[in-house]
Amino acid sequence: MSEKAEILSEASTFILLALAEPLHGYGIIKKVEQMSDGRVRLGPGTLYGALTKMVKKGWILPLPVENGARRKVYKLTTVGHAQLQSEMARLTALVSYGKAALLAWQQGRLS
């Protein structure tokens, strides 16, 4: 990836994760809700604003509409996959540092 990866919002991270398979907008909303156990609920305005931004950045692509279908289907690009990998690495490091800090705090408090 030529430019520095961005730190993603939780909603954007879930949208990219949902697009591990091509989906239309409503499918993305349902997949995000399922993956987050109902904790993240995307409204249409939030979703389509994020999708527009992601298309402009080259992270996702709308697929050609078939046979007059009304729903636009989106898919993750190689650039989007790299962005998602970068975000997953960032979050993994955050969790690792967080666990170490909590453990250090616990050990200091318990001794």
ABEGO torsion letter per residue (X at the ends): XABBBBBBBAAAAAAAAAAABBBBAAAAAAAAAAAAGGABBBBAAAAAAAAAAAAAAGABBBBBBBGGBABBBBBBBAAAAAAAAAAAAAAAAAAAAAAAAAAAAAAAAAX
